[in-house]
Amino acid sequence: MRVVAIALGAVILVVAFVFSLVIFSIALAAGLLVLGYVWWKTRSAPRRGGRVIEGESRREITPRDPD
């Protein structure tokens, strides 16, 4: 009876470990997808205001012809 209890306990530990790895993998994949989405949406944010020089945003405007 004792051997069966030890074997059952080992099986339960292995199943719990595998289950936690699956949950961790799903959470990691979801986190990477969210980070990738946020990066994709904000990748052009610094370019919208013009050039960025040492933390300052500068917009260069060329004057038009007075015609």
C-alpha angles and dihedrals in degrees: 000000000000093000091052091051092050092047092047091049091050091050091050091050092050092047091049091049093050091047091051091050091052092049091047091049092051091048091048092050092048091049092050091049091051092047091047091050093049091047091049093051095046100039093099096042097102091048095057094071096045127251120356114218117182093331095316122111114225125187116201112210120191115210117243125233112267092233 
